[in-house]
Amino acid sequence: MLQDITINITDREGITHEVLAPTDMNMSIMELVRAYELVPEGTIGICGGMAMCASCQCYVLNEVKLPEKSAEEEAMLQEAFNVKDNSRLGCQIHITEAIGGLKIELAPET
């Protein structure tokens, strides 16, 4: 049976939120951030989750096994600002039981 998992998200103001994420709705981290209203509306997921804008860039802060980056995600991150070695696009990280305990920090807007 699928269950909710806990994810820690540090917002752009530096506040960490421990949120419950459903594993049965095919949501991404970007959609989770929107659902919890952790950023102002219109500042994340501008491309609709197509890996084309990097507005949902985040930094992975712990050793949770994530799926490999797609070629599209790699290409977008090469063009984005504030990219670090642990950068990922939140729209490309889907919520599954395997990522329970994930800790991320949202990248700055600009």
N, C-alpha and C positions, 0 to 999 in steps of 0.2 A: 504494500500500500504506500502511495506517495504521501509525503508529509511536508510541512513547512520547514525551512532551514533558517538559520540565523546568519545574517551578513552584517558586518560592521562597515559603515560608510562614513568617511570623514568628508564633510561638505566643504565648499570653497571658503567658508568663514572659519574653518578649523574645528568645527564642532563634530564630534563623532556620534553617530546614531546607530544603535543596535536595532535592526529591523528584521521582521519575519518575512520570508520570501516563499511564495507558493511554488511547489515543484510540479504542479499539475496544470499550469496555465500557459506553458511555452513562452514565458516572459524572459526578457533580457535584463541585465543590470541597468541599462539606460531606462527601460520602462519602469523598473522598480524605483529608481530615483524620481522619476516623474510621478508615480503613484503616491509616494510619500511626500511629494512637494518639497524636496530637499534643495531645489534651486528655483529661481524665478522662472515662471512659464515663458517658453520661447527661447530658453538659453541652452537647452540640451535636446539632442535628437532632432536637430533642425532638418536633417535629410530623411527623417522617418526610419532610421535604423538600417540604412543601406551601405554603411561604411564609406560615405562620401563627404563627410564634413568635419569629423573629429571633435564635434562639440561635446561628445560624451566620453572623451579621453579620460582615463583614470590610471592611477598607479596601484599596482598590486603590491600589498605590503607584507604578505605572508606566503608560505610555501604550500599553497593549495594547487593541486594538479588541474590545470585548465587545458581546454583543447588548444591545439597548435593554431597560430595565426594563419589566416588565409592570405592568399596573394593580395587580395583587395585591401585587407586590413594593414598588411605590411606597407603597401603603396601609400595608403592614406597617412599612416604614421610618419612616413618619410617626408611628407609635405606639411605636417602639423607643427605647431609651436609647442614649446615646453615639453618636448618628448624626452623621456628617460629610458633607461634599459628595461624598466618594469612597466612601461606604458602599454595599455591595451585600450581598445574601443569597447565601451560598455555595451554597445548594441550587438557586439559579436560574442559576448559572454552570456550564454543561456543558463537559466537557473535550473539546476538539477541537484539531486541529493549529493552528487560527487563534489560540489563546490561549497558544501556546508562549512561555515566558519571562515569564509573568505573575508579578508580585510582589504578595503580599497580606500584611496583618497582621490577625490575628484580633482582633475587638473584645472589650473586657472583658466578663466574664460578667454583671455587673450594671450 
